[in-house]
Every structure is written in structure tokens, then in C-alpha cells.
């Protein structure tokens, strides 16, 4: 596996990965999440131009990606998705570790993310990777949670998590 910057011509592949990764939400009774469209190409291109979008490549095939925002001075995982055909092989963990290295080089103190509290491959998974639920949510992260609620995500089912840079 190789983690690298994404090329502009590969952005459509990221949409395919997102759609595939979202399908598992049907199995836990969340079809609305599975049906949520992937990020638009212009959004992905913005992250790519900003240098905050990476892909994981296996056997010359792009199979996963991670995109990062800067929120409250931290590297915020805006999205990490692994194609269903390559799930549960440590690719997501490797992408998060890559972001941590990137954040460390920039002197950022932590990684943050928002996720579903009880979906096994969300909150519990990130906890196993060293993320902890944040009780005192910072202002920009609180605004993000409010925006998620406007998009229809139940705030009672969402949590904010943080992992200090090691």
C-alpha cells in the first residue's frame, strides 16, 4: 500500500469510493447515510489544491482517501473512506497515521473528527485508534456539529473525538 497526494484526474474515483464505503450503513438501518451523495468534484478539488487530500493505493488502484480541514487549530478528518472491497485491512488506520505525521510536521496539536457514536466502524473504531470523546467542544467544532444537524444528522447520535499528536 502506498499513500500519496491525489491527482486531479482521480477525483471521480474518490466519489466511487465514497459511494461504495457508504453502502455498509444500510446494514445498520441508516439508508439515508448510504444514499448521501459523495462530495462534489469541486469540493474534492479544493482539498486537493490545498494539499489536504490523500489516497491509499493498492496494486496501482486507488482504494481509499482522507481529506482534512483545519478546525480550531487541529487537523480535522473531514472524511476518510475505504472502498468496500478493501475494508478491514488497516487502510483507514494508515491514512489516519499519515494525517498525524502531516499534522506533526506543521506543529498541530491533535486530530479531530465527528462520527456516529454507536456504529461499530465509527465511534468504537476510532476509540480503539486512540481517539477520545470531547466533552468541551471548541467553537469551530461546535459550528460543524450544528451544520451537520442542519443536514439532518441527529446530534444525539454524533460525537466529537480528538487524538493528541503522538
Steps between C-alpha positions, in 0.01 A plus 500: 500500500617850419356827629545799272351826382202459270512604136226718358400229251436262792238709679212311340643178642467648849128544441479131406686406818267714711190338347640151557606575858158643582314183408581335835268747671202319350579198718460707818172663394648826372407502129493880496875499572561242227298716259683821590686617189879510507683833515472700179804507272560870569507432876749217453705721267513771766646256754740371235623850415540577871721191544262337745375200297683168480427160354603147584603293203514120497642322195482826301130545585371791708291333772460760775536867580513749784431873491594742774376839613664733749254551786588676825870458419474123461510264202134406468417182311224625272468159334679169494358232273617157389343317207293206630717253307802610707342563840631356826861478384650791696481747213291755692738477795796558268333808353436640849863436596607683183287799599652490848850519350390788278350680801811441713720659230278809519501520879131422535404357839233245407278321253126549542194352334126467533338161464211279599509401865392138475567383144774237552732630228458860622519602869618165640754459218650845551516441874712189434730724294558733794231762443305617804160664514520874556281633780587868458455560126694791351314779312576400140430135576169599662410692185579190293272286718224759462547489122480120505171530689369738232586228246287253693754320718360442850732677749412238764657234275813702420815546703809716466828321554861605543836324487806689618795495261743239627 
